[in-house]
Every structure is written in structure tokens, then in C-alpha cells.
């Protein structure tokens, strides 16, 4: 049976309802799919796993971790035509340990560790991810009202760049107090971290999302959508939004990141990282269009290449034949998405924003 057929079968079976389902209340579709995948032969599972995105593997790991012992009768009802692939024991063992061991058969140790760390971390981990995406000013104002020790614990869970940006927006005295306590921030057990995460979700993140400023608010959703549209359509929709809801449009504008933003909103090291992470064919197509439409972007990108690489890219660009404008626009959009991915992963950072009306720091 091919991996593609196995995947189709697993997907179809995931929707069937077994007569007897553990745990009480029924199995989720994801758990049913996990049961089917676990019952397949190793080579068949490998073919399926190779076709999954990492977030889909993460979903599978969560589902398998939530299972305990699944009776063979349930396996038979859920797996149907895959019954012949079931193991000899009368039960399939679920749990985080088996999930980790199962993934290790198909993925390298680092990928397994990363996925299982998120699975085992549960909802609290997502709280810290949301916090990292929260506006610096809003987070600084919230933490300034907390006890310094609490603020220190929260900031110590964020990456250094985010923590620095938040501290920079606090008063000097408060910032000194918190930074001093960060050096002595205790290592908290999971129960305490869960409680802190719940408080942040309830008291801060919920309010941010209600105002459209959170990582999953309307501004973020619309911004993510516009980032994946062509530049012309994105600009047209944003103009329409400005006419109907200027405040929301301003929030969405901050969420957008386009090809033209690469040299404007990134430091030189960030620009270089984006170039390195971009496939040469994509870079050439993006530059071909930019030569006519965005010459300043072309200049900035070449300024961040080594002399040897720059000369090679120019030669390849000159030798390039005609391409469709849509191909070039897609290439520019892909470079923008690459930059966004590197920003989200913390590998690069946006330049600090200068508030409207504020003076820039003097250069010395």
C-alpha cells in the first residue's frame, strides 16, 4: 500500500465513530488518525510521515500522547481495513514515552525533542509564544504594575531581545529593580508556571486580543492574510480597510511585511540572513522585477552581499531570460515570508520603531 493511499485511508477512518471509545466522551479525529498511523507498518508510516508538515506531526504527537491503553476492539473498529497491520499484543500503548519513541523511528533527535517539548509543555508554552508576539509597550505597562519579582520571572521566560525591548519601555528605576531580580529569578516548577501562564492569559493576553492587538486578534489575522496576497491586491484591500476602519487599518499596517520592507525594517545582519535563506532562483526572480519597480531595494540587497556573490548574482541576472510578472511577484512575496519566518523564530529582529513625533537617538 502506498504512503499516499495510507494517508487517505487514515484520514477517512479518522472520521468514523467506533462502538466503544476510550477515553469516555469519545476519541477526537486526531486521536483516531494517530491510532491508524500507529497500526501501520513502519515503512508505510515513514511514507506518510515524510509527507506531513512539522505542525501536522506535532498534532499527531499531541493526539498519541493523550491516548492511554486502547483495546484491540477499538483498534479494529477505527482502523477497519488496516486491522491486519495491528501488533500482536491485545492493546496499543499510548502516552508521551511511546509517542517520543515512535517519532524517533522517522525523525532526527532534535526534531523529536522540539516537537515533544511543545507537546509536553501544553498550553502554557503557547502563552509564552503569544507573549513574545505582544506589543512591547503594552507588555511593559502590564509588567510595571506587577511586583518586580513576578515581572522578573515572566521576562526571564522570553528571549533576550524581547525582554530588552520591554525593559527599555519602563521607567529607569523599575527597569533596574526588575533586571536585578532577573539575576536571582528562581526556577519554578510546572504547576507554578501553569498558574503564571493562566494569569497572563486571563489578565493580559485576553485583553490584547479583544483590542485586536494580540497574536490572534483581527489585525493579526487580516495582516497574515494580506501578507499572502499579491502586492496590488493587498494594497487595494488595505486602502478599502482604511476607508471603513482607520484604527484597525493602522494596526494591520504594522502586521504587514513586504519585499520593500526588507531593507527598511531590518538591520544589515537581518538582510544578509534573508538573502542566505532564499533560494538563488527566487532571489533572481525577485531582483528582476525590483530592477524596474524598486531600484532602491535592489541597491540595498546588493550592498548586503559579498563582492563575489554580488558579481555572480549580477551576471546571472543579466543572463536571465524574460519571466512572467506573476512569477516575479511570487518570488518577492516568498522573500518577505522568509523574512517573517526568521523574525518569528528569533533568528533576526525588526529595527526598533521610532514613535511618531519622537526624535531619533543622536548618532555619535
C-alpha positions as CSV (number, residue, x, y, z in Angstrom):
1,X,0.0,0.0,0.0
2,X,1.5,3.4,-1.0
3,X,2.1,6.1,1.6
4,X,-0.4,8.3,-0.3
5,X,-3.1,5.6,-0.1
6,X,-2.3,5.0,3.6
7,X,-2.7,8.7,4.3
8,X,-6.1,8.8,2.5
9,X,-7.2,5.8,4.4
10,X,-6.1,7.2,7.8
11,X,-7.9,10.5,7.0
12,X,-11.1,8.7,6.0
13,X,-11.1,6.4,9.0
14,X,-10.4,9.3,11.4
15,X,-14.0,10.4,10.9
16,X,-15.6,7.0,11.8
17,X,-17.1,6.5,15.2
18,X,-16.2,3.3,17.0
19,X,-18.8,1.5,19.0
20,X,-16.6,1.6,22.2
21,X,-14.3,4.6,22.5
22,X,-11.7,5.4,25.2
23,X,-11.4,7.8,26.9
24,X,-15.0,8.5,28.0
25,X,-16.7,11.0,25.8
26,X,-15.2,9.6,22.5
27,X,-12.0,9.9,20.6
28,X,-11.1,13.0,18.6
29,X,-10.4,12.8,14.9
30,X,-6.8,13.4,15.6
31,X,-6.7,10.5,18.1
32,X,-8.3,8.2,15.6
33,X,-5.8,9.2,12.9
34,X,-3.0,8.5,15.5
35,X,-4.4,5.0,16.1
36,X,-4.5,4.3,12.4
37,X,-0.9,5.5,11.9
38,X,0.4,3.6,14.9
39,X,-1.2,0.4,13.5
40,X,0.5,0.6,10.1
41,X,3.8,-1.0,9.2
42,X,7.0,1.1,9.7
43,X,7.7,1.6,6.0
44,X,4.1,2.7,5.3
45,X,4.2,5.1,8.3
46,X,7.5,6.5,7.1
47,X,6.0,7.3,3.7
48,X,3.1,9.1,5.4
49,X,5.3,11.0,7.9
50,X,7.5,12.2,5.1
51,X,4.5,13.9,3.5
52,X,3.5,15.7,6.7
53,X,4.4,19.3,7.7
54,X,6.0,19.6,11.1
55,X,2.9,21.2,12.6
56,X,0.9,18.1,11.4
57,X,3.5,15.8,13.1
58,X,3.1,17.9,16.2
59,X,-0.7,17.4,16.1
60,X,-0.1,13.6,15.8
61,X,2.2,13.6,18.7
62,X,-0.3,15.5,20.9
63,X,-3.0,13.1,19.9
64,X,-0.9,10.0,20.6
65,X,0.3,11.4,23.9
66,X,-3.3,11.9,25.0
67,X,-4.1,8.2,24.5
68,X,-3.5,5.6,27.1
69,X,-4.4,1.9,26.5
70,X,-6.6,1.4,23.5
71,X,-8.4,-2.0,23.4
72,X,-7.8,-4.1,20.3
73,X,-11.6,-4.0,19.6
74,X,-11.4,-0.2,19.3
75,X,-8.3,-0.5,17.2
76,X,-10.2,-2.9,14.8
77,X,-13.3,-0.6,14.6
78,X,-11.2,2.6,14.0
79,X,-8.6,1.0,11.7
80,X,-11.0,-1.2,9.7
81,X,-9.0,-2.4,6.6
82,X,-5.8,-1.7,8.5
83,X,-6.6,-4.5,11.1
84,X,-4.1,-6.8,9.5
85,X,-1.3,-4.3,10.5
86,X,-2.1,-4.3,14.2
87,X,0.5,-5.5,16.6
88,X,0.2,-8.9,18.3
89,X,-0.5,-7.6,21.8
90,X,-4.1,-7.1,22.8
91,X,-3.5,-3.4,23.5
92,X,-1.7,-0.5,22.0
93,X,0.3,1.6,24.5
94,X,-0.1,5.3,24.2
95,X,1.5,8.2,26.3
96,X,4.3,10.6,25.8
97,X,7.0,7.9,26.1
98,X,5.7,5.8,23.3
99,X,4.9,8.9,21.2
100,X,8.6,10.0,21.6
101,X,9.9,6.5,20.7
102,X,7.5,6.3,17.7
103,X,8.6,9.7,16.3
104,X,12.3,8.7,16.8
105,X,11.9,6.0,14.2
106,X,11.2,8.6,11.5
107,X,12.8,11.9,12.6
108,X,16.1,13.1,13.9
109,X,16.6,13.6,17.7
110,X,16.5,17.4,17.5
111,X,13.1,17.4,15.7
112,X,11.6,14.9,18.1
113,X,12.8,16.9,21.1
114,X,11.4,20.1,19.7
115,X,8.0,18.6,19.0
116,X,7.7,16.7,22.2
117,X,8.9,19.7,24.3
118,X,5.9,21.7,22.9
119,X,3.5,18.7,23.3
120,X,4.6,18.1,26.9
121,X,4.7,21.9,27.6
122,X,1.0,22.1,26.8
123,X,-1.0,25.3,26.7
124,X,1.5,27.2,28.9
125,X,4.1,27.2,26.1
126,X,1.6,28.8,23.8
127,X,1.1,31.6,26.4
128,X,4.8,32.4,26.2
129,X,4.7,32.4,22.4
130,X,1.7,34.8,22.5
131,X,3.5,37.0,25.0
132,X,6.5,37.2,22.6
133,X,4.2,38.5,19.9
134,X,2.5,41.0,22.2
135,X,3.2,44.8,21.7
136,X,6.3,45.9,23.7
137,X,4.6,49.0,25.1
138,X,1.5,47.1,26.3
139,X,3.6,44.3,27.9
140,X,5.8,46.9,29.6
141,X,2.8,48.7,31.0
142,X,1.3,45.5,32.3
143,X,4.5,44.3,34.0
144,X,5.2,47.7,35.5
145,X,2.0,47.1,37.6
146,X,3.2,43.7,38.8
147,X,5.6,43.0,41.6
148,X,9.2,43.2,40.4
149,X,9.9,39.6,41.3
150,X,6.8,38.5,39.2
151,X,7.9,40.7,36.3
152,X,11.4,39.2,36.5
153,X,10.1,35.7,36.3
154,X,8.0,36.5,33.3
155,X,10.7,38.3,31.4
156,X,13.2,35.5,32.1
157,X,10.9,33.2,30.1
158,X,11.2,35.4,27.0
159,X,14.1,35.6,24.6
160,X,16.7,38.3,25.3
161,X,15.7,40.7,22.5
162,X,12.0,40.7,23.5
163,X,12.9,41.2,27.2
164,X,15.3,44.0,26.4
165,X,12.6,45.8,24.2
166,X,10.1,45.6,27.1
167,X,12.5,46.7,29.8
168,X,13.6,49.7,27.6
169,X,10.0,50.9,27.7
170,X,9.9,51.0,31.5
171,X,11.0,53.8,33.9
172,X,14.7,53.6,34.8
173,X,14.0,52.7,38.5
174,X,11.5,50.0,37.7
175,X,13.8,48.6,35.0
176,X,16.8,48.4,37.4
177,X,14.7,46.7,40.0
178,X,13.4,44.1,37.6
179,X,16.8,43.4,35.9
180,X,18.4,43.0,39.4
181,X,15.8,40.4,40.3
182,X,16.1,38.6,37.0
183,X,19.6,37.6,38.0
184,X,18.1,35.8,41.0
185,X,14.8,34.6,39.4
186,X,14.1,31.1,40.8
187,X,13.5,28.0,38.7
188,X,9.7,27.4,39.0
189,X,8.1,24.0,38.9
190,X,5.5,23.3,36.2
191,X,2.5,23.9,38.5
192,X,3.6,27.4,39.3
193,X,4.4,28.2,35.6
194,X,0.9,26.9,34.7
195,X,-0.6,29.3,37.2
196,X,1.5,32.2,35.9
197,X,0.6,31.3,32.3
198,X,-3.1,31.2,33.2
199,X,-2.9,34.6,34.9
200,X,-1.2,36.1,31.8
201,X,-3.8,34.6,29.5
202,X,-6.6,35.9,31.6
203,X,-5.4,39.3,32.7
204,X,-3.2,40.4,29.7
205,X,-3.5,38.4,26.6
206,X,-7.3,38.2,26.5
207,X,-7.5,42.0,26.8
208,X,-4.9,42.4,24.0
209,X,-6.8,40.1,21.7
210,X,-10.1,41.8,22.5
211,X,-8.5,45.0,21.3
212,X,-7.1,43.4,18.2
213,X,-3.5,43.7,19.3
214,X,-2.8,40.1,20.2
215,X,-1.2,37.4,18.2
216,X,-4.6,36.0,17.2
217,X,-6.6,39.2,17.1
218,X,-8.4,40.5,13.9
219,X,-5.5,42.8,13.0
220,X,-3.1,39.8,13.1
221,X,-5.4,37.6,11.1
222,X,-6.0,40.3,8.4
223,X,-2.3,41.1,8.3
224,X,-1.4,37.5,7.8
225,X,-3.9,37.2,5.0
226,X,-2.7,40.3,3.2
227,X,0.9,39.1,3.6
228,X,0.0,36.1,1.4
229,X,-1.8,38.1,-1.3
230,X,-0.2,39.8,-4.3
231,X,1.1,43.3,-3.6
232,X,-1.5,45.0,-5.8
233,X,-4.4,43.2,-4.2
234,X,-3.0,43.6,-0.7
235,X,-2.6,47.4,-1.2
236,X,-6.2,47.6,-2.6
237,X,-7.7,45.8,0.3
238,X,-5.7,47.9,2.8
239,X,-7.0,51.1,1.2
240,X,-10.6,49.8,1.4
241,X,-10.0,49.0,5.1
242,X,-8.6,52.5,5.8
243,X,-11.9,53.9,4.4
244,X,-14.0,51.8,6.7
245,X,-12.0,51.4,9.9
246,X,-8.9,53.6,10.1
247,X,-7.9,52.4,13.5
248,X,-7.9,48.7,12.5
249,X,-6.1,49.6,9.3
250,X,-3.3,51.2,11.3
251,X,-3.0,48.0,13.3
252,X,-3.0,45.8,10.2
253,X,-0.3,48.1,8.6
254,X,2.0,47.2,11.5
255,X,1.4,43.5,10.9
256,X,2.3,43.7,7.2
257,X,5.8,42.8,6.0
258,X,6.5,43.2,2.3
259,X,9.5,42.8,0.0
260,X,10.2,46.6,0.2
261,X,10.3,46.3,4.0
262,X,13.4,44.1,3.9
263,X,15.9,46.9,3.7
264,X,13.7,49.4,5.6
265,X,12.8,47.4,8.7
266,X,15.7,45.0,9.0
267,X,19.3,45.6,10.2
268,X,22.1,44.7,7.8
269,X,22.6,41.3,9.6
270,X,18.9,40.6,9.1
271,X,19.0,41.4,5.4
272,X,22.0,39.2,5.0
273,X,20.2,36.3,6.8
274,X,17.2,36.7,4.5
275,X,19.5,36.6,1.4
276,X,21.2,33.4,2.7
277,X,17.9,31.7,3.4
278,X,16.5,32.5,0.0
279,X,16.9,30.1,-2.9
280,X,19.0,31.6,-5.7
281,X,16.3,31.2,-8.3
282,X,13.8,33.0,-6.1
283,X,16.3,35.8,-5.4
284,X,17.0,36.3,-9.1
285,X,13.3,36.5,-10.0
286,X,12.6,39.0,-7.2
287,X,15.5,41.2,-8.2
288,X,14.5,41.1,-11.9
289,X,11.2,42.7,-11.1
290,X,12.7,45.0,-8.5
291,X,15.2,46.5,-11.0
292,X,12.3,48.3,-12.7
293,X,9.9,48.8,-9.8
294,X,12.1,49.0,-6.6
295,X,15.6,50.0,-7.6
296,X,16.4,51.2,-4.0
297,X,15.6,47.7,-2.7
298,X,18.0,46.2,-5.3
299,X,20.7,48.6,-4.2
300,X,20.2,47.7,-0.6
301,X,20.2,43.9,-1.2
302,X,23.5,44.1,-3.3
303,X,25.0,46.2,-0.5
304,X,24.5,43.3,1.8
305,X,26.1,40.7,-0.4
306,X,29.8,40.0,-0.5
307,X,31.6,41.3,-3.6
308,X,32.0,37.8,-5.1
309,X,28.3,36.8,-4.5
310,X,27.1,40.2,-5.8
311,X,29.1,39.9,-9.0
312,X,27.8,36.4,-9.6
313,X,24.1,37.5,-9.0
314,X,24.5,40.4,-11.3
315,X,25.9,38.1,-14.1
316,X,23.0,35.6,-13.6
317,X,20.5,38.5,-13.6
318,X,21.9,39.9,-16.9
319,X,21.8,36.5,-18.5
320,X,18.2,35.8,-17.3
321,X,15.5,35.5,-19.9
322,X,12.0,37.0,-19.7
323,X,9.7,35.7,-16.9
324,X,6.1,36.3,-16.1
325,X,5.4,39.3,-13.8
326,X,3.4,37.0,-11.6
327,X,6.4,34.7,-11.1
328,X,8.5,37.6,-10.0
329,X,5.8,38.9,-7.7
330,X,5.5,35.5,-6.1
331,X,9.3,35.4,-5.6
332,X,9.2,38.8,-3.8
333,X,6.4,37.5,-1.6
334,X,8.4,34.4,-0.8
335,X,11.4,36.5,0.3
336,X,9.0,38.5,2.5
337,X,7.7,35.3,4.0
338,X,11.2,34.1,4.6
339,X,12.0,37.3,6.5
340,X,8.8,36.8,8.6
341,X,9.8,33.2,9.4
342,X,13.2,34.3,10.5
343,X,11.7,37.1,12.7
344,X,9.2,34.6,14.3
345,X,12.0,32.1,15.1
346,X,14.1,34.9,16.7
347,X,17.0,34.5,14.2
348,X,16.6,38.1,13.2
349,X,14.8,41.1,14.6
350,X,13.0,44.2,13.3
351,X,14.6,47.6,13.8
352,X,13.2,49.4,16.9
353,X,10.3,51.6,15.9
354,X,10.6,55.4,16.4
355,X,7.3,56.8,17.8
356,X,5.6,59.4,15.6
357,X,6.8,62.8,16.7
358,X,9.7,61.4,18.7
359,X,13.2,62.4,17.9
360,X,15.6,59.6,16.9
361,X,18.6,58.9,19.1
362,X,21.5,61.1,18.1
363,X,24.4,59.3,16.3
364,X,27.8,59.7,17.8
